[in-house]
Amino acid sequence: MYRFSRRLSWTSPTNLFSQLLAQKRLDSVPLLDLTISNPTEALAAYPHAAIASAYGSVKSFKYHPDPLGQIDSRKTIASWYAQRSINVSTSQLALTASTSEAYSLLFKLLVNGGEEVLIPTPSYPLFEYLAQLEGVVLRSYRLLYDGSWHVDFEGLERAVTPATRAIILVSPNNPTGSFLKEEEVLRLEEIAVARGLPLIADEVFMDYAFAPSANRVNSLIGRNQALSFSLNGLSKSAGMPQMKLGWIAVNGPESEREQALQRLELLLDTYLSVATPVQNASGELLRIGQSIRDEILERLLLNRKKLDALPDASVVHPLHCEGGWSAILRVPNMWSEDIWITRLLDEHGVLVQPGYFFDMPMDGCLLVSLLAEPSIFAEGLDRLTALARTAG
């Protein structure tokens, strides 16, 4: 008998909802997908030809491996930050194949098997899989909601144990869309320094703010009080999840930053996972990504405007959101979220996600993607509201 690791539960039993969805897709039943998060499918005018031309313009495919990534590509990313008035040195940057890989590398860098990392909740469930694959234990701290989202610092400090090795921040958070504020980052830095805990900042949605804010912190880059790692990549910043290029910016006191970079370089040299063509084409891909990003933001704002136009008396209430690709809707708490998503799919042909999937702190929440085509989003919202009236 072969033996396999216990890192994950390798069985994925189907439930009634997944069986229903599979059957509807098998029967080619038209569905309004309000979960879509893939720009290559969501945008009808996605620039395939321009991306092909970017790769076609690459003249050399010689392999000159650099664990941290080719210097020209890192210069391109540093320039991309400079356009946002964020100064970062190429020596602070390390290229990865994705943000998911960046998490795995940082878990290897910072955490021994069985030790702990703090994550915010609500948050994206991918963290659980990445942590389990690295033998890392996750402990959560809450984001509290009182009309806007903020960090529960008392809960965060209670969550720290002698086994804690890092704190993950997601700004703007997925799915709450809340950015960290200046006073929150200052307190997080104080905790990080006092406890000796590095900060891992997921900043992949930083370009998708719905309105300006003087108090918002877009990136930890340039903040050197505590050791921190800022994560981003082409997937969200350029709307190119298929290009497989991400990066880590290492911030903090110079001595700690240099130690982290030396160890990170060894980890990266072990895998050398970033492909040469995407590095060579990165400058042109980021240029093309600007138009993709603009189109995505225009769509997010249009769909968010539809939500904000719901009357105060509506039975569907969108929670406050500052940015990102998702929206959280409160619905009458007459049914479980499983019943909500199943009835929406079966009776109305609308696909949404349940709030518990993201560890929402309250019941009666549904998650929708603001990336959906606007007419589909509007029709899906109308059908959802119609169902909510029967439960209100």
CORKABEL-V729912 format. One record per residue. N is the residue number from 1. RES is the residue in three letters. OMEGA is omega in degrees with one decimal (* if undefined). NEAR is the number of other C-alpha atoms within 12 Angstrom. Layout:
# CORKABEL-V729912
n=<N N>
res=<RES RES>
omega=<OMEGA OMEGA>
near=<NEAR NEAR>
This chain:
# CORKABEL-V729912
n=<1 2 3 4 5 6 7 8 9 10 11 12 13 14 15 16 17 18 19 20 21 22 23 24 25 26 27 28 29 30 31 32 33 34 35 36 37 38 39 40 41 42 43 44 45 46 47 48 49 50 51 52 53 54 55 56 57 58 59 60 61 62 63 64 65 66 67 68 69 70 71 72 73 74 75 76 77 78 79 80 81 82 83 84 85 86 87 88 89 90 91 92 93 94 95 96 97 98 99 100 101 102 103 104 105 106 107 108 109 110 111 112 113 114 115 116 117 118 119 120 121 122 123 124 125 126 127 128 129 130 131 132 133 134 135 136 137 138 139 140 141 142 143 144 145 146 147 148 149 150 151 152 153 154 155 156 157 158 159 160 161 162 163 164 165 166 167 168 169 170 171 172 173 174 175 176 177 178 179 180 181 182 183 184 185 186 187 188 189 190 191 192 193 194 195 196 197 198 199 200 201 202 203 204 205 206 207 208 209 210 211 212 213 214 215 216 217 218 219 220 221 222 223 224 225 226 227 228 229 230 231 232 233 234 235 236 237 238 239 240 241 242 243 244 245 246 247 248 249 250 251 252 253 254 255 256 257 258 259 260 261 262 263 264 265 266 267 268 269 270 271 272 273 274 275 276 277 278 279 280 281 282 283 284 285 286 287 288 289 290 291 292 293 294 295 296 297 298 299 300 301 302 303 304 305 306 307 308 309 310 311 312 313 314 315 316 317 318 319 320 321 322 323 324 325 326 327 328 329 330 331 332 333 334 335 336 337 338 339 340 341 342 343 344 345 346 347 348 349 350 351 352 353 354 355 356 357 358 359 360 361 362 363 364 365 366 367 368 369 370 371 372 373 374 375 376 377 378 379 380 381 382 383 384 385 386 387 388 389 390 391 392>
res=<MET TYR ARG PHE SER ARG ARG LEU SER TRP THR SER PRO THR ASN LEU PHE SER GLN LEU LEU ALA GLN LYS ARG LEU ASP SER VAL PRO LEU LEU ASP LEU THR ILE SER ASN PRO THR GLU ALA LEU ALA ALA TYR PRO HIS ALA ALA ILE ALA SER ALA TYR GLY SER VAL LYS SER PHE LYS TYR HIS PRO ASP PRO LEU GLY GLN ILE ASP SER ARG LYS THR ILE ALA SER TRP TYR ALA GLN ARG SER ILE ASN VAL SER THR SER GLN LEU ALA LEU THR ALA SER THR SER GLU ALA TYR SER LEU LEU PHE LYS LEU LEU VAL ASN GLY GLY GLU GLU VAL LEU ILE PRO THR PRO SER TYR PRO LEU PHE GLU TYR LEU ALA GLN LEU GLU GLY VAL VAL LEU ARG SER TYR ARG LEU LEU TYR ASP GLY SER TRP HIS VAL ASP PHE GLU GLY LEU GLU ARG ALA VAL THR PRO ALA THR ARG ALA ILE ILE LEU VAL SER PRO ASN ASN PRO THR GLY SER PHE LEU LYS GLU GLU GLU VAL LEU ARG LEU GLU GLU ILE ALA VAL ALA ARG GLY LEU PRO LEU ILE ALA ASP GLU VAL PHE MET ASP TYR ALA PHE ALA PRO SER ALA ASN ARG VAL ASN SER LEU ILE GLY ARG ASN GLN ALA LEU SER PHE SER LEU ASN GLY LEU SER LYS SER ALA GLY MET PRO GLN MET LYS LEU GLY TRP ILE ALA VAL ASN GLY PRO GLU SER GLU ARG GLU GLN ALA LEU GLN ARG LEU GLU LEU LEU LEU ASP THR TYR LEU SER VAL ALA THR PRO VAL GLN ASN ALA SER GLY GLU LEU LEU ARG ILE GLY GLN SER ILE ARG ASP GLU ILE LEU GLU ARG LEU LEU LEU ASN ARG LYS LYS LEU ASP ALA LEU PRO ASP ALA SER VAL VAL HIS PRO LEU HIS CYS GLU GLY GLY TRP SER ALA ILE LEU ARG VAL PRO ASN MET TRP SER GLU ASP ILE TRP ILE THR ARG LEU LEU ASP GLU HIS GLY VAL LEU VAL GLN PRO GLY TYR PHE PHE ASP MET PRO MET ASP GLY CYS LEU LEU VAL SER LEU LEU ALA GLU PRO SER ILE PHE ALA GLU GLY LEU ASP ARG LEU THR ALA LEU ALA ARG THR ALA GLY>
omega=<176.9 177.5 179.7 -177.7 177.7 -177.1 179.0 167.2 -169.3 176.8 179.3 -177.9 179.2 174.3 -176.5 -179.4 -178.7 175.9 179.3 179.9 179.4 -179.4 179.2 177.4 177.3 179.6 179.7 177.1 178.7 -179.7 171.8 -173.1 176.6 174.5 -171.7 179.7 -177.2 -177.8 -178.5 175.4 -174.2 -176.8 -176.4 -176.9 -179.5 -170.2 -179.4 -176.3 -179.7 178.4 176.9 179.0 178.3 177.3 179.2 -179.2 177.2 -173.9 -177.0 175.9 174.9 -176.8 176.6 -172.6 172.5 -175.4 -178.8 -177.7 -178.1 -174.9 180.0 178.3 178.0 174.7 178.3 -179.1 176.8 177.6 177.6 176.6 -178.9 176.9 178.1 -179.6 175.7 -176.5 177.7 178.5 175.7 -179.6 177.2 -170.9 174.2 -177.8 177.4 178.5 -178.4 173.9 177.4 177.4 178.7 176.8 -179.0 178.5 -179.0 173.8 177.2 -177.0 -166.9 -165.7 171.2 178.5 179.6 176.7 -164.8 172.1 177.9 177.2 176.9 168.7 6.4 173.0 -175.9 -174.0 179.0 -179.7 -176.7 -179.1 -179.5 -179.5 -179.3 179.0 179.0 -179.2 -177.0 178.2 178.0 169.9 -172.7 165.8 -169.9 159.6 -177.6 -178.3 175.2 -171.7 168.7 -175.6 175.8 -176.8 172.8 -174.3 176.8 177.8 178.9 -178.0 175.1 -177.4 179.8 177.0 176.0 -179.5 -177.8 -176.8 -180.0 175.9 177.0 174.0 176.0 -174.5 -3.3 -176.3 171.4 26.6 -170.0 -178.9 -177.9 174.3 170.2 178.6 -175.8 -177.8 177.7 -179.3 177.2 179.9 176.9 177.7 178.0 178.9 -178.3 -179.4 -177.5 -176.6 -177.1 -175.9 175.9 175.3 174.7 -173.4 175.8 -173.8 -170.7 180.0 -172.2 -178.1 -172.4 174.4 -177.0 -179.4 177.9 178.0 -178.2 -173.5 -175.1 174.4 -177.9 -176.9 173.6 177.6 -178.2 176.6 -169.6 177.8 -178.2 173.4 179.6 -178.0 179.6 -175.1 174.5 -179.3 -177.8 -173.5 -179.1 -174.5 178.9 -178.7 -176.5 -179.7 -176.8 -174.4 173.7 172.3 174.9 178.2 175.7 170.0 -177.8 -176.6 175.4 176.2 -170.7 -176.3 179.2 179.1 -178.5 177.0 179.5 -178.8 178.3 180.0 178.1 178.3 178.2 177.1 -178.7 179.6 179.1 -174.6 -176.5 -169.6 -176.1 -175.5 178.8 -176.7 -178.3 175.3 -179.3 -177.6 -169.9 -179.7 179.6 178.8 177.7 176.6 177.3 -178.8 178.1 179.9 176.3 -179.4 178.7 -180.0 177.7 -178.0 177.3 179.6 178.6 -178.1 179.8 -179.7 176.7 177.3 177.3 178.3 -177.6 179.6 177.2 -178.5 179.8 -178.1 -178.2 177.2 175.6 -175.4 174.2 175.7 -179.5 -176.6 -178.2 -177.7 -179.8 -173.1 -173.3 172.8 178.4 -179.1 171.1 178.9 179.7 -175.0 179.8 -179.5 172.6 178.2 176.0 178.1 178.6 -175.3 -180.0 178.9 177.6 -180.0 -172.2 -173.5 -173.6 177.5 -178.0 -177.7 176.9 179.0 177.9 179.6 -177.1 177.4 -178.7 -178.7 176.5 -175.8 179.0 178.1 175.2 178.8 174.2 -179.6 176.8 178.7 175.8 179.8 -178.8 176.5 -169.8 179.9 176.4 179.7 -178.1 -179.9 177.9 178.3 177.6 -179.8 177.6 -179.9 178.6 177.4 -178.5 179.7 179.6 -178.9 -175.2 *>
near=<3 4 5 9 12 13 18 17 13 12 7 8 10 11 12 17 25 20 16 23 29 18 17 22 19 12 11 11 20 18 29 34 37 40 32 27 30 26 36 26 21 28 28 17 16 24 26 23 13 21 30 19 16 26 25 18 19 21 13 15 17 13 15 18 23 27 30 39 41 32 25 23 35 35 27 29 43 31 23 31 31 17 16 16 14 21 24 32 24 29 30 40 44 52 53 45 36 32 38 32 34 39 42 33 39 44 39 29 28 35 28 20 22 23 25 30 43 40 40 44 39 37 35 31 23 20 35 31 22 27 34 27 27 32 24 34 29 36 30 34 29 32 38 23 22 13 15 19 31 36 35 23 24 17 20 32 26 17 25 29 22 16 24 34 34 45 43 40 49 42 44 38 41 44 45 47 43 46 46 38 26 22 18 26 32 22 23 37 31 22 26 31 23 16 22 25 34 41 45 44 45 43 41 40 40 39 39 40 34 31 20 15 16 12 15 25 30 40 41 44 37 27 30 30 29 35 41 43 46 44 47 46 45 42 33 39 39 43 43 38 27 22 34 32 43 44 47 49 48 46 39 32 21 20 16 24 26 21 20 32 35 22 23 37 30 20 28 32 22 16 22 26 28 35 29 32 31 38 44 33 36 42 30 29 44 37 27 29 36 25 24 35 34 22 26 42 35 24 32 39 31 24 34 38 20 25 35 22 17 21 13 11 11 24 26 35 30 36 33 27 37 39 39 41 46 47 44 46 41 32 36 28 23 20 22 21 29 28 27 37 39 29 28 34 35 30 21 28 30 39 41 43 36 34 35 25 27 30 29 33 25 28 24 34 39 47 45 42 43 47 40 41 32 29 19 29 36 30 24 33 44 25 28 40 32 23 31 31 18 18 20 18>
